[in-house]
Amino acid sequence: MSEQTMTKPDWREGYRLVADFSRAEPSITDLDRFRSQFLTRAVRDLVFHDDPGVRRQAFGLIRSAFGLSGAYSASIEPLYRAIGSGTEKGFTVPAINIRGLTYETARAVFRAIRSLKAGPVIFELAKSEIGYSEQRPMEYAGLIMAAAVREEVRGPVFIQGDHYQVNAVRFGTSPEQEIEDLKKLIQESIDAGYRNIDIDASTLVTLEPSDLREQQRFNGQVTAQLTHFIRQISIGPQGGKSVPISVGGEIGEVGKENSTPEELESFMSVYREHLDRSGTRDVGISKISVQTGTSHGGVPLADGSIKKVALDFKALEALSRLAREKYGMGGAVQHGASTLPEEMFDHFPRVGTLEIHLATGFQNLILDHPLFPEELYRKAVDYLKAHYAKEWKTGETEEQFIYKNRKRMFGPFKKELCELPPETIQGMMKSLEERFVKIFRKLGLEGTAPVMERHFPVDDR
C-alpha cells in the first residue's frame, strides 16, 4: 500500500463502544463502561493530544459523562445569598487552586468531601495560573468533571475563574482592549462550564485622591461593566431554575494595605451606580475579596521558610458583617490563606468569613513530598534558573528565588508529573487527602451535606 493510500487511524475507534458521535458534541451511551474502561484515555486525550479538535471531542465525552452521572456545574449564588440573609452560617467555603496533577488532586478533594459528609468546596484557577500551569478553562473544567465522574459524584460541582484581573498598565494605555480581552476569557470559561467568576479590578485602585470614591472609581466601574457582561451571556438553568453565575469583586489588592469598611462602602457606591446605569436591574456581586494581612504564597525568608503573618481577623469580621447586612452578599473572601498556620483556620468560620482561597500550601505538599522524585525536582529547578533568571531580584537568596517561582514548574513538566509511577502519585494524593480533611474540619464543613441538599437539587435520572 502506498503512503498516499494509507489511512490515518480514527481517533474515535474504541470510544464508539460507549459513545455516539453523530452530533456536534459526542454523547456517552454506556456510562459505567466509559468510566471503567475509557475515562483515563479521555483524560489523557484532553490534556496531551496534539490535535485541538480531538481535545475538544475528549472534553465533550467527559462533559456528557459528567451530566449522565447526575453531577452538574453549579453557581454557588443561591448558597451565598442564603448566607447573606442569615439562613445559613457556621462554615467557611474553601476555594482550591490546582496547578498540577489536577485530575488526581480533584479526586482527593471529592473523597475528602465524601468522608466528612461535607458541603461546598470550590475548584478554581486564576487568570495568571492559566499561563504557567498550561491549563486553559476547557482543560481545567474537563479534569474537574472527569474527577467527579470517577468518584461518582452527584449534584453540584463548583468551578470558578479566580482573579480575572485587570492589568493596570494595559488598561492605562488601551482600556477598551483590556476589557475586551477579559470578556473573551470570561466567555471561554463559561463555555467550558465555569459558573463562578471572580473579577479583580482592584489593580485600578489609586490612593492619590483623598476621596475614597475616587480611589475606587475605576475598580467599581470596571467590575460593574464586567458584571453586566456576565449577566447578558450567562443566566441559565440550574435544577430547573434560572440561576445567575456567582460574581465576586475585590477592593484590596492582596499583599497591599488592609481593607476598611469605608473602602467597601465607597466601592459599592460606585459599583451600584454604574451597574444601575445598565438599566437591566442586574444581580450584583455575591462576595467581596479583601486584604487583611496575607500575601499569595506567603513571604519567603532568606532560608526559604515563610514569614509569620499578622492576619487582622477583626477587620475580616467587620467587612464580612457589613457585606452581609448592608449589601446582601455572603460576606468577605480571604485570599492567600493556604500557608497560614493550621491553628488559624478555626478562626475563619468564627468571624463569618465566607470563602478562603487555598493554593500554595497544597502545591508545597506535592513538591516537598518525600515521594517526589529528586531528579525531577532538580531538573525543574534548573529550568527555572534558565528561563526565569530575570525574576531573581537583587538580594534574594537561591531559596527565596526557587520558592517564589516554583509554581512555574507545573506547566512545563505536566507530562512528567502525570507519568510518575502510580504508587508515587497515590502516596502524594493520600497525604493531600488527609490535609484536605483536616482543613475542611477546621473550616466547619464536616456534616454540612444537608446544606447542599437545601439549596442544590440532585438529578435522580
Buried (B, 14 or more C-beta within 10 A) or exposed (E): EEEEEEEEEEBEEEBEEBBEBEEEEBBBBBBEBBBEEBBEBBBBBBBEBEEEEBBBBBBBBBBBBBBBBBBBBBBBBBBBBBBBEEEBBEBBBBBBBBBBBBBBBBBBBBBBBEEBEBBBBBBBBBBEBBEBBBBBBBBBBBBBBBBBBBBEBEBBBBBBBBBBBBBBEEBEEEBEEBBEBBBEBBBBBBEBBBBBBBBBBBBBBEEEEEEBBEBBBBBBBBBBBBBBBBBEEBBEEBBEEEBBBBBBBBBBBBBEEBBBBEBBBBBBBBBBBBBEEBEEEBBBBBBBBBBBBBBBBBBBBEEEEBEEBEBBBEBBBBBBBBBBEEBEBBBBBBBBBBBBEEEEBEBBBEBBBBBBBBBBBBBBBBBEBEBBBEEBBEBBBEBBBEEBEEEBEEEBBEBBBBBBBBBBBBBBBBEEBBEBEEEBBEBBBEBBBEBBBEBBBBBBBBEBBEBBEEBBBBBEE
